Amino acid sequence: MLPPEWIAPQPFSLDFWCGALSFAPDAKRQEMHRKWGGPYDSMLGNWIAPEPVVSIAKEAKDLLRGYYYKEPVRFQARLTYCAAVAALSKKPDFRARDKYLDMACALDEKG
């Protein structure tokens, strides 16, 4: 059996995850990702939002505007989760990791 401190929920820390995923901030790349408006990928589209928000959203960007931008810490946590999935998969995608963490860091600067 695992010690309780290993399985106890931990508060979200963007700095912790950036370090754990070996993410190195880069101002030029972050600016490019901050302006990212390309097609929303499947990971963004699969996030679960409350039913009232989902029922009025016509596109993924409606969820971003109507729900996630209003809750930046939740948005950062979900972006960080996407980065972890991208970085720790069998075929790591470090460009996706950087994209997600750049967007999470940009939200941190706004907050």
N, C-alpha and C positions, 0 to 999 in steps of 0.2 A: 504494500500500500504506500502511496506517495505521501510525503509530509504535507500537512495542510497548507503551509506557506507556498508550496509549489503549485497548488491548484486553486488558491484563493484568487478571486478577480482582482486585477490591478487597474488603477486609473490609467486612462490613455495618456501617453506622452509622445508627442511627435519627435522630440529630440532623441528619446530612447530608440524609437523605431528607425530613425534615420541612421543612427549608429549601428543598430543590429543588422540593417540591410546594406551596410557599407555604402551609403549614399553620400556623395560629395557635392555640396551645393555649387552651382555654376551660374553666375548672374546672367550671362548671355542666353544659356539654355533655358533658364527659368523665365526670362522675359518672353522667349518664343512660346513656351508652354502656357504662360499666363494669357496669351492672346489666342490660345488654342480654341478653335471653334469648328473643327472638322467633324466628321461623322462620329456620333457617340458609339462607343464600342459596347459589346455585349455585357461586359462587366458592369458598366455604368447603368445599363438598361435593366439589369437584374436586381438592383437594390430594392429593398422592400420599404415602401412609404405607406403611411396610413391610407386606408381605403378612400376616405373623402378626397384626399389629394390626388390619388391615382385616378379616381373616376372623372375628375375634371381635366386632367392632363391629357393633351392630345399628342405630345411629343416628349422625348426625354428632357429636352431643355425646359419644358414647363415644370417638370419635377425639380430640376435644378433651381429655377427661379422661385417657385412656390413653396419649396420645402427645405432643400439643403442649404441654400444661401442664407436662409433665416436661422439656421442652426449650424454655424461654422465648425464647432467642435465635432459634431456628428459627421459632418461632411469630411473633415480631416481624417477622422477615424476610418471612414469607409474608403477614402482614397488610399490611405495607408494599408488597409487590408488588401486592396487591389494590387498595390505595389508588392506586398509580401507574396501574394499568389504568383505574380509575374516573376519575381526574383527567385522564389523557392520551388518552382515547378521543375519537372524533369528536364525541360529545355528552357533554361532561364531566359527571360526577355528583359534585358537591362534597360533598353530604351523605354519600354512600358513602365518599368520601375521608376525611372527618372521622370517620366511624364507625370505619373500620379503623385510622386513626392514633391515635384516642383509645384504642382497645383495646390497641394496641401500646405506647403511652405508659404505660398502666395496668400492663402487664406489666413495663415497665422500672422502675416504682416499687416493685413487689413484689420484684424481683430484687435 
